[in-house]
Amino acid sequence: MTSLSKEFMKARRMKASELRLNNYVLEDGQVVLLSTNYDLFKCLVNVDRGIGFEPILLTEEWLLKFGFIYHESIKHWVKNWGINGAEFIKFDEYYNLFSFQLGKDNYKVIDIGVHQLQNLWFVLTGEEII
């Protein structure tokens, strides 16, 4: 991770309103899955206090874990869903972060963590990505 992406993530604090069951977060530097209501409650309380929990930077390893496939020909990470749905994620070399496609040639740099990609996937497909 470059210093630019580290600074991007440091400036990006998690909000309790972004969290739900089955999100991955960092708890004191360790990856945890919020798999129970107790895990989620503990995280929500501490995030509001600004202690203990942080977002996880989206990386190639996480995209692979979630079933995305890199297509060299189009330079995108792709995961299909449903009959006509697909999620396209591109690495933005300037920011050293991933961006997602919001239609033809319309990219938005996303300084999001793993939990937000999980939430986006759930909203779009109704399925968990864990």
N, C-alpha and C positions, 0 to 999 in steps of 0.2 A: 504494500500500500504506500503510495507516495504521500509526501507531506501535504499536498493539495487536497487529496481525498481524505486524509486524516483530519485536516482542518474543517473540511466540509461536514464530516460526520460529527466532529466535536461541537460545531455550531448548531447541529441538528439534534435537539433534545427530544426524547420520546414524550408523548403526551398520553395520559391515562385514557383519553377518549379514543386513541388509536388501537388499544389493546383488546384482545378477545382470546377465548380458549383456542388452543393449538397454535398460538404464535410462538416463534423462537425469539428469545432475547438473551442478552448477556446479564448474568447475575454475578457481580464481583469478578468479572473476567471469564466466567464459565458459561458455555452455551447451555441454556435450559429451555425445555418445552413447557409451556403453560398448559398442562394437560388436565388439571383438576381445578375446580372452583377455588380451592384454597390457594393453589399456585397463582391463579389470576388475581385473587383478592390481595395476596401479599405483594404482588408486583404493583398493582394499582395504588396501594397505600404508599409504597416506597417511591414510586415514580412521582407522585404528587409532592413528596418531601424532597425529591431531587437526590435520593441516595440509592446506591446499590445496583440499579438496573440501567442498561444502556441498549440502544439499537445495535444490530449486527450489520456491518457493511455488506452489501450485496457483492458477491464475487462469483467467478466462474465455478468454483466448487459448489456454491449454493445452487446456482442454476442447474448444474448437473444433478445434484441431489433431488431437485424438484422436477426432473425429467425434461428439461430444455435440451435441445440439440443444436450444436453450432453448425451453421451452413456456410462454408468458406466462400461459395460462389456469391452469396448475397451479404456476407459479413454480418450476419445476425444470428442471435439465439432464438429458436422458435419452439413453441409448444402448442400443439393443436388441441382443441377442445370442441366438442359437439360436431356437427356436420360441417359447418362453414367457418367456425371460429379458429383463430390463431392469435397467439401473443408474440409480438416481435420485440426483441430487446437488442439494442446495439451498444457496443462499448464506445464511449465518447473519449477519445484520446486526450483532448485538451483538458477536460476536467478530471480525467482518470476515473470516471464513474459510468454507470450504465444509464441508457435512456430507453424509453419505450416509444413505439410508433403509435400515434393517435390518428391514423389515416395516411393517405398518400403523402409522402415527403414532409410530414408534420411531426417533428420530434420534440420532445420535452426532456431536458436533462432532469433526472430524478436523483435527488440526494436522499434516497429512502433506504431504510434498512430492510432486512429480510422480513420482518413482521408486516411491513406495509405491502410488500409484494404478495405475501400470503393473503392479506385482506383484499387487495385488488383482484387477485385470482378468484377468491370466494365471491366477491360481488359480481364479477363477470360470468362465472360459470355455475355458482351454487355448490361448488365442490371444494373440499379442503385440499391444500397442497402442503403436505408435511413429509 
